[in-house]
Amino acid sequence: MSDKSWKAWERRVAKRFGGERRGADFRGRTGGKNDIIVEGFSVEVKLLSRPTYGDMFNACLQAEGAKENVLDAAVAVVKKKGARDNDALVIMRLEEFERHYLGGSDD
């Protein structure tokens, strides 16, 4: 099987986070699993031709839904195909950011 560009992108993101790519283990009891196995984060990785706000928002929700630990910060790492890795975006919803970095409540 050839190495797909999105798989290679997931491996590079995993290395930057100090984790490892989950690979084929993608379904849990309550739904999908995050793309990167790393303590402290639930990471969803996307490589898209034309990323839209909707794509990025859904990636954030996917990361939140795949949390293995309630204390994990859910982030999406989104890159446009052909862009430099360093130009990818690391994004999270404002509510998630407040909860983890500004001491917001879990309400």
Secondary structure, DSSP 8 states (H G I E B T S, - for coil): ----HHHHHHHHHHHHHT-EE-TT--EETTEE--SEE-TTEEEEEEEESS--HHHHHHHHHHHHHT-SSTTSEEEEEEEETTS-GGG-EEE--HHHHHHHHS-----
